[in-house]
Amino acid sequence: MPASLSRWFVKLHVATGVSNICSILFRLVSGTQSTGSVRPASAVSAAERVIGVGSALKGLFPDGGLQRGGVFVLSGEDGSTSLLFGLLAGALVNGLWGAVLGVESFGVEAALGYEVPLGRIVLVPHLGPTWLEATAIMLGACDVVAVCPPQRCPAQQARFLAARARAHDAVLLVMPPLRFGDDYSKQWWPNGVDGSLRIVASCWRGLEAGHGTLRSREVELSFSGRRAGARVRVVHCLLPNCAGTLQEFSTPGATRESLGSRDINSVASRSG
């Protein structure tokens, strides 16, 4: 986060509510845009309608990236925060801005390890009852907004946020509360999203002989959505690799066999 935004956030966090903080951050972020104001939907060219996600995740999406105006749900109890890191690291390039709202598992040091550009992210770790208004405000200022609602989102509110994302050509990423995991999309967010990204399986490497240190994690990711039809798209990657970043997995043919044993997974990968 830029120093100017950081100072405003620290000073205002105690004095006012989340929605008021986001309103002020909205004006600050908008002032940093090259146009000096929030970009209208008509200003986005056809080539800009897809936000890139990096080579490791590109194969997940029918369009090769996040379609502007779309709503995507991230699920999979084992490491959905790491998946968010990987998406943001690939998406927030070329001057794009992001916001992360209510994702208490978002660790700054871990995000830096994934090369997430924190200087272009508005981070509000804790959301209150005005989370809907705060999310709507950030959708008007940022290109990618990730939110973990503190309560179940009724269908009417979900449609409102989807319309807001379309109107401002933003992408909305919906994160699960950790206690809900894979049941999140059924219990916490209504159906009808543009896509669902899920960590299907994962396996940590480094303890094969029963000793050593964790080095990397192989994961299998799936994507299903309205545009993908009945086809479920799958990619394999290291999340993270030995350097702590996202990397394509060079031998995907062996991944399913290697992920067949998940004993270590249910314990170690919950930290991601």
N, C-alpha and C positions, 0 to 999 in steps of 0.2 A: 504494500500500500504506500502511495507517495506520502512524503512527510507531512504535506499540508492536510491530506485527508486523515492521517493518523492523529494529528493534533486535534482536529475537529471532533473525531470520534471519541477520543479520551475525555475531552471536556464536556461533551454533550451526553455521554452515556448515563451519567447520574442525574443530570438536570432535566431530561425530557424523555419522552417515550420513543420506542423503536421507529414508529412511523414518521415522527418528526425528524429523527436522525436521518432516516432514508431520504426524506424530502430535501434536507440540506446537502447530503451527499449527492443526490440527484443533480442539484445545481452545480456542485463542484465538479462532478464527472462531466456533465454536459459542457462546462466551460473549458475542459481540456480537449474536447473534440476539435478536429481540424476545421469544422464548419462553424464552431462556436455555439452550436445548439444540437438538440437531439435530431438524429437523421430521420426524416420521414420515410415511410415505406416505399414510396415511389422512387426514392433516390438510390435504392439497391438494384444493381444491374443483375442480369441473369447469371453472370459468372460469379457474383458474390452471394448468391442465394444459398450456397452450400458452404458451411464453415468446416475447414479441414480438421482432421483429428489425428494426423500422423500416420505413418505407413503401417504401424503395427495394428491399428484399429480400423484402417480404411476399408478392409474387406468386409467388415460387419454391416456396413450401411449400403442400401441399394444405390444411393447417390454418391457414395464415397466419403460421406461426412454428415454432419448435423444440418438438416434442412432448416433454414430460417423460418420462424413462425411455428415450429414444431414443439411438441411436448413429449418428453422421453422419461420413462421410469427406470431407475437403476435398482436392481434387486440382487439377491444373493448374499446371504448373511456373512459369508466368508470373504471379506475384503471389498465391499462396495465403495468404501472411501478411497481405496487405492485405485479403483476403476475411475472414480471422479478425478483423482489426481492425473491419471493418464489422459483423460479427455480434455481437461483444462490445459495441460501442457501442450497439447497439439492444437487446441482451438484458439488460444489467446496469443496469436502472433499478428504481425502487421498492424499493430495499434489497436487491436480489439480489446474490449473491457469485459470483465466478468464480475459477478457478485455471488457470494456464498452466504446463505442466510439460514441460521438455525442448525447448521451441521456441527454439532458439538465434538464430533470425532475428527474434525479438520485440524490436523496438527501442522503448525507453520514449518517446523523443521522437516517433517516428513514431506510436505509439499515442495519445499526447496530441493529435497533429494530427487524428486521427480521432475525437476526443472520447471515447476509451475511459476509463471511470472507474477509473483506476489505484488509487484509494483503496479499491476493493472487489475487488482482484485479489491473489491469492497467486501470486507469480512465483518459480518454481524453474527457472532457465535450463538447468541441466545435470542429467541423470538418470544414475544408475548401474545396476548389476544389480538393484537393488531397486525398479525403476520400477513394476512391477506393484503391489506393496504400497503405494507412495506414491500411485499413481493411485486405488486402491481407497479409501484413507483420505480423499483429497480429494473423492471422489464422495459420501462420507458427510457432508461439511461444506458443500459449495458447490453452487450451482444449475447452473452450467455449468463443465465441466472440459475444457480442451483439452490434448492430450498428443501428443508426438512420441516414440514408443518408440525406444530406442536399438538395438533388435534386432527381428528378425521376431517377430511375435506368433502363437504357436500357437493353433489353433482353441479348445482347452480354455480358455486364458487369456482369449481374446476373449469367450467365452461367460460366463466368470466376471465380467468387467467389465460386460458387458451386463446381467447379473442384478443386479449391484451398483447400476447406474444405475437400473434399474426399481425396486429395493427402496427407494431414497432419492429417487425422483422427480427425478433429476438428468439433465442432458444431457451426453453424452460426444462431444466433437469430436476426431476423429483427424487429425492433421497429418502430411504426408509429409516424410521427410528430403529435403532439396533435391536430392540426387543421384538420387532415384528419379522425381520428377515425376509424370507421368500414369500410370506403371506401378505406382504405390504400392499401390493397392488389390489388385493382382494378386500382388505380390511380398511385401508387408509386413504386410497385414491380411487376415484371412479374409473370404470373402463372407458375406452374410446381414445386412448393416447395414440400418438403417431408411432411410437416404438417402445419396446421393452428390452433393456439390456440386462443380462443376467450372467453371473459367474456360475457356471454349471458344475465345474469341478476344479480342484486345484491340489497341488502337491508341493510341499517345501522340499528343497534339496540341501544336502549338507550333513544329514544324520543317517545316511544309508547303512553305515556299519554300526549304528547304535551310539556313536559319539561324534564330536566335532561341533561345528557351528552352522547355523542356517545361512545359506549363501544366496539362494534365489528361489522363486516360486513359479512353477509352471501352472498356467491357468487355461481353462477352456471357457470361452465367452460365446454367448448366443445372442442373436437379435431376432425379434419377431415384431412385425408391425403391419399396418393396414396396406402399405404400398408393397411390402414384401410378399403379400398373399399368403399362401399356405406354406411357403418355404421358410424354414428357419436357417438363418445364416450363422456360421460358426467360424471362429478364428482361434488360434492358439498363440500364446505369447508368454513372455516372462514378465511377471508383475509382482515384485520388481526383479531385475537381474542382479548380478553381483555388484554392480555399481549403484544400485538403488533406483534405477530408472526403468521405464517401459521399453521392451525390446521384442521384436518379432522372434518367434521360436523357429529355429532352422530345420527341425525334424518333426513336423506336425504329425506324420504318420504313426509315430510311436507314442504320441501324447495320451491317447485313450488308454493304452495299456499301462503307461506309467502312472496315470491318474486312477487306476483301478483300486489302488490301496490308498485310503484317505484317513488312516488312523491319526496321523500327526496333524492332518489338515484341520480337523474340527477344533483343535486347541490352538495351534500356532497362527492360523490365518485369520482368526477372529480379531487379531490386533490390527489388521490392515484396514 
